[in-house]
Amino acid sequence: MSTERKGQSDRSEPLDALRGLAISLVIARHYVGFGFGVFGVDLFFVLSGFLIGGILLDTRGQPGYFTSFYGRRAFRILPLYWLLLLAVPPSHAGYYLFFAQGIPWLQFGRPLDEPASITWSLAIEEQFYLILPVLIFWSPRRWLLRVLWSGVLLAPVFRWLLDGYLPANSWEYLLPGRLDALFGGVLLACLLRGYCRSPILWAALACLPPLFDAAYACFVGFAPFNLLSPVALICCAAVWSGATTQQRVAARPLIWMGRRCYALYLFHIPVSDVFFGFGFGSYSSFIALPAVCVLAEVSWRAIESPLIGYARKRFARAKSGMIRVGSAVSPSRARAERPTRR
């Protein structure tokens, strides 16, 4: 059986395609300066909250809750990450080993000027992984939703404060400024599992943070806008049907990129820099694109897929508890299908 078909039933092709869209936007941003490429980062954050939050909601209260989650995350993230760190200057290794890539922004007002500095977004996700499992495990349902909503609504406040007292745009590289995307994704997972039954809550989730930013701009004349997280939430909502029914989608290149997005994310800048160093100049990115795709395929087959398969067997977990899309917006049906409180 090919690695492409292994665990096919455990994956959602629409969500893989959404990952592929996100990494395509990120690469386009870095390779050709595509302005809307920054949307890819927000899309990744919302997807992370949605997928990881869903996993934790499904396994809450089960034996090995923490062991299974962190074991799988370690096998998924650390091998390739450590490989990338071989190119990091020793003086900067501490930032990367502890996922503290945001600290240089606090110290110097700028990121580290090296290819591995792209992992600032991975650092935010790792910090998020330290908080979310504990939050979901210990919080009753009603308090969990309140905490998540608080994070979504406070994110604009954090952005204003960070932008007012720290170097410009620091909020982009720090966890508090990204909570609306991450917690918004978790709330989306809650909605699909019957935790939130009102479509009005979903509309508020998509609209309130940018409205807060806009209100601040009206009174102060400036705001660190982050309008892309709601758009990312809407994109996730658009694939609800495919995510819950495992419908096949036609965007095969995006699915391919989505399943290999981690290697593409880590290595697309280092590979481009290698070709630039060999004197290819402005053509470096165009030559690097097929090269990094080949590298991602080799990484998927030789490293990632085997380790994912091993971790899946070593750290078994519950199947998804997502309900059908219709019940997510129908109060009577949601009450009948929602999971019992643990």
C-alpha positions as CSV (number, residue, x, y, z in Angstrom):
1,M,0.0,0.0,0.0
2,S,1.4,3.4,-0.9
3,T,2.0,6.1,1.6
4,E,-0.6,8.2,-0.2
5,R,-3.3,5.7,0.8
6,K,-2.1,4.8,4.3
7,G,-4.5,6.2,6.8
8,Q,-6.7,7.7,4.1
9,S,-9.8,7.3,6.2
10,D,-8.2,9.3,9.0
11,R,-7.7,12.4,6.8
12,S,-10.1,14.9,5.3
13,E,-9.4,15.8,1.7
14,P,-11.1,19.2,1.9
15,L,-9.1,20.1,5.0
16,D,-5.9,18.9,3.3
17,A,-6.8,21.1,0.3
18,L,-7.2,24.0,2.7
19,R,-3.8,23.3,4.1
20,G,-2.5,23.3,0.6
21,L,-4.0,26.6,-0.1
22,A,-2.4,28.0,3.1
23,I,1.1,26.8,2.3
24,S,0.7,28.0,-1.4
25,L,-0.1,31.5,-0.1
26,V,2.8,31.5,2.3
27,I,5.2,30.4,-0.5
28,A,3.8,32.9,-2.9
29,R,4.4,35.6,-0.3
30,H,8.0,34.7,0.2
31,Y,8.9,33.8,-3.4
32,V,7.1,36.5,-5.4
33,G,5.9,39.0,-2.8
34,F,2.2,38.2,-3.2
35,G,0.5,40.6,-0.9
36,F,-2.4,38.3,0.2
37,G,0.1,35.6,1.1
38,V,-0.1,36.8,4.7
39,F,-3.6,35.2,4.7
40,G,-2.0,31.8,4.7
41,V,-0.6,32.3,8.2
42,D,-4.0,33.1,9.6
43,L,-5.5,30.2,7.8
44,F,-2.9,27.9,9.3
45,F,-3.6,29.2,12.8
46,V,-7.4,28.7,12.4
47,L,-6.8,25.2,11.0
48,S,-4.5,24.4,13.9
49,G,-7.1,25.5,16.5
50,F,-9.9,23.6,14.6
51,L,-8.0,20.4,14.2
52,I,-6.1,20.2,17.4
53,G,-9.0,21.5,19.4
54,G,-11.2,18.8,17.8
55,I,-8.7,16.1,18.7
56,L,-8.6,17.2,22.4
57,L,-12.3,17.5,22.6
58,D,-12.8,14.0,21.3
59,T,-10.2,12.5,23.8
60,R,-11.0,14.5,26.9
61,G,-11.3,12.3,29.9
62,Q,-9.8,9.3,28.3
63,P,-6.7,7.5,29.6
64,G,-3.5,8.8,28.1
65,Y,-5.0,12.1,27.1
66,F,-1.8,14.1,27.6
67,T,0.5,11.3,26.6
68,S,-1.3,10.6,23.3
69,F,-1.5,14.2,22.3
70,Y,2.1,15.2,23.1
71,G,3.5,12.0,21.8
72,R,1.9,12.4,18.4
73,R,2.8,16.1,18.3
74,A,6.5,15.3,19.1
75,F,6.8,12.7,16.4
76,R,5.1,15.0,13.9
77,I,6.9,18.2,14.6
78,L,10.3,17.6,16.1
79,P,12.3,15.4,13.6
80,L,12.1,17.8,10.7
81,Y,12.4,20.8,13.0
82,W,15.6,19.5,14.6
83,L,16.9,18.9,11.1
84,L,16.3,22.5,10.2
85,L,18.1,23.6,13.4
86,L,21.4,22.2,12.1
87,A,21.6,25.3,10.1
88,V,21.0,27.7,13.0
89,P,23.9,29.7,14.5
90,P,24.8,28.3,17.9
91,S,24.3,31.7,19.5
92,H,20.6,31.6,18.4
93,A,19.9,28.0,19.2
94,G,18.3,28.8,22.6
95,Y,15.5,30.8,20.9
96,Y,14.6,27.8,18.6
97,L,15.0,25.0,21.2
98,F,12.5,26.6,23.5
99,F,10.2,27.9,20.7
100,A,10.9,31.5,21.8
101,Q,11.4,33.0,18.3
102,G,9.2,36.0,19.4
103,I,11.8,37.2,21.9
104,P,14.1,38.9,19.4
105,W,11.2,41.2,18.5
106,L,11.1,42.2,22.2
107,Q,14.8,42.6,22.3
108,F,15.7,44.1,19.0
109,G,12.4,45.1,17.4
110,R,13.0,42.7,14.5
111,P,13.1,39.0,13.8
112,L,16.4,37.0,13.5
113,D,17.8,37.5,10.0
114,E,18.2,33.8,9.0
115,P,16.1,31.2,7.1
116,A,15.0,29.4,10.2
117,S,13.3,32.5,11.5
118,I,10.2,31.5,9.5
119,T,9.5,29.2,12.4
120,W,8.1,32.1,14.5
121,S,4.6,30.9,13.5
122,L,5.4,27.3,14.6
123,A,6.6,28.7,17.9
124,I,3.2,30.4,18.4
125,E,1.5,27.0,17.7
126,E,3.8,25.2,20.2
127,Q,3.0,27.7,22.9
128,F,-0.7,27.2,22.1
129,Y,-0.2,23.4,22.5
130,L,1.0,24.0,26.0
131,I,-2.2,25.9,27.0
132,L,-5.0,24.2,25.1
133,P,-4.8,20.6,26.4
134,V,-4.9,21.8,30.0
135,L,-7.7,24.2,29.3
136,I,-9.9,21.6,27.6
137,F,-9.1,18.9,30.2
138,W,-9.9,20.9,33.3
139,S,-12.7,23.2,32.1
140,P,-16.4,22.3,32.2
141,R,-18.1,22.9,29.0
142,R,-19.8,26.2,29.9
143,W,-16.5,27.6,31.2
144,L,-14.5,26.3,28.3
145,L,-16.7,28.2,25.9
146,R,-16.5,31.4,28.0
147,V,-12.7,31.2,28.1
148,L,-12.4,30.6,24.4
149,W,-14.8,33.5,23.7
150,S,-12.8,35.7,26.0
151,G,-9.6,34.9,24.1
152,V,-11.2,35.7,20.8
153,L,-12.6,39.0,22.0
154,L,-9.5,40.1,23.9
155,A,-7.2,39.5,21.0
156,P,-7.8,42.9,19.5
157,V,-7.1,44.5,22.9
158,F,-3.8,42.5,23.1
159,R,-2.9,43.8,19.6
160,W,-3.5,47.4,20.6
161,L,-1.5,47.1,23.8
162,L,1.4,45.2,22.1
163,D,1.5,47.7,19.3
164,G,1.4,50.6,21.7
165,Y,4.2,49.5,24.0
166,L,6.4,47.2,21.9
167,P,8.1,47.7,18.6
168,A,5.8,48.1,15.6
169,N,4.0,44.9,14.5
170,S,5.3,42.9,17.4
171,W,1.8,41.5,18.0
172,E,2.1,39.5,14.7
173,Y,4.8,37.3,16.3
174,L,3.4,36.8,19.8
175,L,0.7,34.4,20.9
176,P,-1.7,37.0,22.5
177,G,-2.1,38.8,19.2
178,R,-3.1,35.6,17.5
179,L,-5.6,34.2,20.0
180,D,-8.7,35.1,17.9
181,A,-7.5,32.8,15.1
182,L,-6.4,30.0,17.3
183,F,-9.3,30.1,19.8
184,G,-11.7,30.8,16.9
185,G,-10.6,27.5,15.3
186,V,-11.3,25.7,18.6
187,L,-14.7,27.3,18.9
188,L,-15.4,26.1,15.4
189,A,-14.6,22.6,16.5
190,C,-16.9,23.0,19.5
191,L,-19.7,24.1,17.2
192,L,-19.3,20.9,15.0
193,R,-19.5,18.8,18.2
194,G,-22.7,20.4,19.5
195,Y,-21.1,22.6,22.1
196,C,-22.4,25.8,20.4
197,R,-25.9,25.6,18.9
198,S,-26.6,29.1,17.7
199,P,-25.5,30.3,14.2
200,I,-25.5,33.8,15.7
201,L,-22.5,32.8,17.8
202,W,-20.7,31.7,14.6
203,A,-21.5,35.1,13.0
204,A,-20.2,36.9,16.0
205,L,-17.1,34.8,16.0
206,A,-16.3,35.9,12.5
207,C,-17.3,39.6,12.9
208,L,-16.5,40.9,16.4
209,P,-12.7,41.0,16.4
210,P,-12.4,43.1,13.2
211,L,-15.3,45.3,14.4
212,F,-13.3,46.0,17.6
213,D,-10.2,46.8,15.5
214,A,-12.3,49.1,13.3
215,A,-13.8,50.9,16.4
216,Y,-10.4,51.5,17.7
217,A,-9.3,53.0,14.4
218,C,-12.3,55.4,14.4
219,F,-11.4,56.8,17.8
220,V,-7.6,56.7,17.6
221,G,-7.0,57.0,13.9
222,F,-4.8,53.8,13.7
223,A,-5.3,50.2,14.5
224,P,-3.2,47.0,14.1
225,F,-5.8,45.4,11.9
226,N,-6.1,41.7,11.7
227,L,-9.1,41.2,9.4
228,L,-7.8,37.9,8.0
229,S,-8.7,35.6,10.8
230,P,-12.4,35.9,10.2
231,V,-11.8,35.2,6.6
232,A,-9.9,32.1,7.5
233,L,-12.8,31.0,9.8
234,I,-15.2,31.4,6.9
235,C,-12.9,29.3,4.7
236,C,-13.0,26.5,7.3
237,A,-16.7,26.8,7.5
238,A,-16.9,26.4,3.7
239,V,-15.4,22.9,4.0
240,W,-17.5,21.7,6.9
241,S,-19.6,19.4,4.6
242,G,-16.5,17.8,3.1
243,A,-14.8,17.5,6.5
244,T,-17.7,15.6,8.1
245,T,-18.7,13.4,5.1
246,Q,-15.2,12.8,3.7
247,Q,-16.3,13.9,0.3
248,R,-13.6,13.7,-2.4
249,V,-12.5,17.0,-3.9
250,A,-10.9,17.7,-7.2
251,A,-8.1,19.9,-6.2
252,R,-5.4,17.2,-6.2
253,P,-2.4,19.6,-6.3
254,L,-3.7,21.4,-3.2
255,I,-4.3,18.1,-1.4
256,W,-0.7,17.0,-2.3
257,M,0.7,20.2,-0.9
258,G,-1.5,20.0,2.1
259,R,-0.2,16.6,3.1
260,R,3.4,17.8,2.7
261,C,2.9,21.3,4.0
262,Y,5.1,20.9,7.0
263,A,8.3,20.2,4.9
264,L,7.3,22.9,2.4
265,Y,6.9,25.4,5.2
266,L,10.2,24.6,6.9
267,F,12.4,24.3,3.8
268,H,11.1,26.7,1.1
269,I,13.2,29.6,2.3
270,P,16.4,27.7,3.0
271,V,16.2,26.0,-0.4
272,S,15.6,29.4,-2.1
273,D,18.6,30.9,-0.2
274,V,20.8,28.0,-1.4
275,F,20.1,28.8,-5.0
276,F,20.5,32.5,-4.4
277,G,23.9,31.8,-2.9
278,F,24.9,29.9,-6.1
279,G,24.2,33.1,-8.1
280,F,20.8,32.5,-9.6
281,G,19.6,35.9,-8.4
282,S,16.0,36.7,-9.1
283,Y,15.5,33.3,-10.6
284,S,16.3,31.5,-7.4
285,S,12.6,31.2,-6.3
286,F,11.5,29.8,-9.6
287,I,14.2,27.2,-9.5
288,A,13.7,26.5,-5.8
289,L,10.0,25.7,-6.1
290,P,10.3,22.3,-7.9
291,A,13.3,21.5,-5.8
292,V,11.5,22.1,-2.5
293,C,8.5,20.0,-3.8
294,V,10.9,17.1,-4.5
295,L,12.4,17.6,-1.1
296,A,9.0,17.6,0.5
297,E,8.0,14.4,-1.3
298,V,11.2,12.6,-0.1
299,S,10.6,13.9,3.4
300,W,7.0,12.7,3.4
301,R,7.9,9.2,2.2
302,A,11.1,8.7,4.1
303,I,10.5,10.5,7.4
304,E,7.1,12.0,8.0
305,S,4.7,9.2,6.9
306,P,6.6,6.4,8.7
307,L,6.8,8.4,11.9
308,I,3.2,9.4,11.7
309,G,2.2,5.8,11.3
310,Y,4.4,4.7,14.2
311,A,2.9,7.5,16.4
312,R,-0.6,6.5,15.4
313,K,0.0,3.0,16.6
314,R,2.0,4.0,19.7
315,F,-0.4,6.7,20.9
316,A,-3.9,5.5,19.9
317,R,-6.8,7.9,20.4
318,A,-10.6,8.2,20.0
319,K,-12.3,8.8,16.7
320,S,-13.7,12.1,15.8
321,G,-16.9,13.2,17.5
322,M,-18.0,15.7,14.9
323,I,-21.7,15.8,14.2
324,R,-23.3,16.5,10.8
325,V,-23.3,20.0,9.6
326,G,-27.1,20.2,9.8
327,S,-27.1,19.4,13.5
328,A,-24.5,22.1,14.0
329,V,-27.0,24.8,13.1
330,S,-30.2,23.0,14.3
331,P,-30.8,23.3,18.1
332,S,-33.2,20.4,18.4
333,R,-31.0,18.0,16.4
334,A,-27.8,19.2,18.2
335,R,-29.4,18.5,21.6
336,A,-30.2,15.0,20.5
337,E,-26.7,14.3,19.1
338,R,-24.4,16.3,21.3
339,P,-22.0,14.3,23.5
340,T,-22.6,13.7,27.1
341,R,-20.7,15.8,29.5
342,R,-17.5,14.3,30.9
